[in-house]
């Protein structure tokens, strides 16, 4: 996963600790609290 430039997308889920990120290649990652990011799309 190194080398990705990610932009955080604001969603209401951020209030409970779930963050969504989108890369330049249109891949979507999810991060829950302090766990590593996982690719979801």
URDA-V849916 format. One record per residue. PHI is phi in radians with two decimals (NA if undefined). Layout:
<<PHI> <PHI>>
This chain:
<<NA> <-1.24> <1.67> <-1.50> <-1.77> <-1.98> <-2.07> <-1.35> <-1.81> <-1.37> <-2.42> <-1.05> <-1.13> <-1.07> <-1.16> <-1.83> <1.76> <-1.81> <-1.95> <-2.02> <-2.15> <-2.24> <-1.64> <-1.13> <-1.54> <1.20> <-1.56> <-2.04> <-2.11> <-2.17> <-2.27> <-1.96> <0.88> <-1.81> <-1.36> <-1.17> <-1.21> <-2.19> <-1.33> <-1.98> <-2.43>>
